[in-house]
Amino acid sequence: MSKIFSIIILSLLTNFIYSQIDTITIYIDANEKEVTKDKAEFVSKRFNENGKWMAHHYYTSGELQMIGTYKTNEYKTKEGYFTFFHKNGRKQSEGLYINNKKNGDWTFWEETGEIYKKGEYINGQLNGTVFWYNKGSLCSKEYYQNGEMKKFTFFDENGNKLPKNTQYEQQPQFPGGVKNLMLYIKKSINYPEDAIKNNSQGRVFVSITITKEGEIINPRVLNKIDKSLGDEAIRIIKNMPKWKPGKQHNRPVDVKYTIPILFKLSNYTK
């Protein structure tokens, strides 16, 4: 009896030790490549559950980022149902992977919890009707074949169809258009004293992001030029009014944009 009891205890202990060994924690980047802790974007916990190779990914700050299953213990090929999460805990997307490619119905959500896209994938490509939403309301109905968009219908906030000649993609616009933008820049320039003393002039290229709310963020000088001219260009950009945001799928999106600002001494000195 004691021998049987010992065998049972040993078996339970072996299973416990195996389960501990079978759970692996590594640090990974956005492409799920193993990296050192200081370069990690996510922490991956990997284990076998009922014959399935499971993975739970976490943001480095601790929040759950993904739950899914893989084909083998190498964790290179996604196979099964996956759920991704925003940092605030709300769902980001969910659907099926087969052989590392999206298949079947997928749904995507904003950080606010509002749905913004749903549609079917076949072998990683959109196929059939895809629905896009803005603030919870349908804004675009698009038809795809093998990942290529064939036709679309846009809707306004009241659900009415927009004219067929509505542009599919729309660039951000300064209030009043490009002419008003150039006029605003010209009127706003205060030629820096240091630049005048150094006889500095030229074109400053400033990279910005125009958010889906029309705000200007992340201004950055792209070219090497007199520092005072770069600082003045940034000041001008930061004081700009809101833009009309760019659109994709008839929904506002963040857009990177580059603005050239010309500093010419003859225009600003006597």
N, C-alpha and C positions, 0 to 999 in steps of 0.2 A: 504493500500500500504506500509506504513511504517512498519507494522507488518511483512509483507512478506519479506521486505528488511532486517529487523532485523533477521529473521529466516535464510535467506541466509548467512548473515554475520556470525551468530553463527555457522552455518554448516561449512563454510569455516575455521573459527577459530578452530573448533573442529578437523577437518581433519588435519590442520597444526600442532596442538598440538600433535595429535596422531602420525603423521609422525616423529615428533621429539623424542617422547617417544619410538617409534618402532625401532629407530636406536641405537644400543648398541655397546659400545667400551669396549673391554676387552683385557687383556694381556695373551698370551698363550705360551706354550713351543712347541717343535718340534712335539709332539704328540697331539697338539691342546687341551691340558689340561690347564685350567685357572690357572695362577700363579700370583705372585706379579710382579710389574713393574721391579724390579731389577733382577729377574730371567727369564724374558721374552725373547723369541727369535723373536716373532712376535707380532704385534698389530692387533687384529681382529675387524673389523667393520661389524656388522650384522644388517640386516633389512629385511622387507617384501616388495617385489616388485611384484605387480600383482598376489598375492597369492603364490609367490615362496620365500622360505627362502634363501636369498642371503648372501654371505659373501665375503668381500674383506680383504685379509691379507696383512700386510705391514711389511717389515723389520723394526727393531727398529730405523734404520737410516732414515726411511721415504719412501723408494722405494717400489712399489707394488710387492708383492710376489705371490699372488694367487687370482683368481676370480672363484667362483663356487656356486652351489646351493645345499641345503640340504633338506632332506625329511620332517623334522619338525623343530619347533622353538627351539628344544633342541640342534641342530647343531652337532649331533653325527653320522648321516648317510649321506654320500655323495650321491647325487642323481641328475644326470644331467651332463652337459658339464663343464669341468674344464680346466683352463689354468694357468700354473705356469710360473714364470718369474725368470731369474737370476737377481742379484743385478744391473747389468748394463742396465736393461730394456728389454733385449732380451728374447724371449720365452725359457723356459726350457723344458716344455712338455705340451701336451694337448690331451684330449680325454674324453670319457664318463665313468661315474660311474653309476652303477646300484646297489642299496642296498649296498653301501660302497665298491664295488669291480669294478676294471677296466673291461670294456667290449668294444668290438669293436676295431676299429683302433686307435692306439696311436702313437704319434711321439715325439721324444726327440732331443734336440739340445744342442750343446756346448755353452759356454759363447761367443764364437766368432760368433755365429749365424749359424755354420755349423751343419747339421743334423748328428747324430751319431747312431740313432736306430729308426726303425719303424716296427710295427707288430701288430697282432690282439690278443686281450685278450678275454677269456671267463670265467666268474666268477672269475676274478682275476688272472687267469693263462694264460701264453702264449700258443697259439695254432696256428698251421699252420706255414707258412713261415715267418721268422723274418730276417730283413736285418740290418746289422751293417756296419757303415761307419767310415773311418779314413781320416780326412782332406777333407771330401766331397766325397771321392771315396769309392765304395763298397769294403769291405774287408772280409766280411763273410756272407754267406747265410745259415741259420740254420732252421731245421724243428723241431717243438715242438708238443708234444701231452700231454695235461693236465699239462703243465708246465715243462715237462721233454724233454730235448733236445735229439732227436733221431739220427740225422745225420747233417753233416755240410760240406760246401765247402768253402775253403779259397781262397782269390785272392791277388795277389801282386799289387803294385801301378800302374802297367800297365794294370790291368784287367785280367791277366793270372791266371789260376787255379794253386794253389800250390799242391805239392804231397799229396796224400791221407794219408800218414803216418806222416804228420805234426802234432805236438802235439797240442791238443786243448788249453791247458793252458801252458804258458812258464814262468818260474821263472826268475828274474833278474840275470844277470851274470856279475861278475867282469871281466875286460879284461884279457883273457887268462885262465879263469876258477878258480876253487877253489884253486888249487895248487899255482897259481900266487897270489891269495889273501893272502894265508898263508905266502908266501915268502915276499910279500909287508909289511905285519904286522911285521914280524920278523925283517926285515931290518929297519923299521921305528921307532922301540921302542928306546926311550931315557929314560933309567930307572931313575926315579926321585930320587934326593938326599935324600929327606925326606923319601921316601919309603925304601931306603937302610938303613938309620939311624934307622928307626923303624922296620927293618927286615920284611917289608910288601911284600907279594906276593899273587898270586891267579889269578883267572880267572874273568875278567870283562866282563859283558854282556851289550852290547850297542844296544839299539833299534834305528832304523833309518827308514826313508821313502825314497825309491828310486822312484823318480818321473818318469812320462812317458817320460821325456826328458833325464833320466839317471842321474839326479843330486841327491846328498845326502842332505837331509834336516832333521831337528828335531832330531839330535842325543841326546840320553838320556841314562844315566847309570841306569840299572835295579836293580842291587844288591848292598847291603851295603858293602863297601870296603874302603880301605885307599883312602882319597880324592885325593891325588897326583896321584895315579894310575888311578882313574876315569878321572881326568883332562887330563892325558897323552893319555888315550884311546880315549877321545873325540878329542884331537888334531890330532891323527892318522886318525880317521874317516873323519874329516873335510878336510884333505889334500889328500884324495883319488881321483883318476881320475874318470871320468864319467863311469857308468856302462851301459851295454846293458839293456834297460828297460824290465820289465816283460810284458806279453801280455795276454789278455783275449779277446775272439772273434776275434783274430788276429789283435787287436789294442792295442797300448801301454797304460798302466795304472799305476797309483801309487800303490806301493806295500810296505807294512810294512815288515821289515826284522830285524833279530837279529844276531849280530856278536859277537862271543866270542873272547876275546883277553887275552892270557895267559902271565902273568908276573911271571917269575921264576928267583929268585936271582942268582942261580948257572949258569944261561946262560949269565948273564950280569955283574957279578962282578968277580974280580980276587981273 
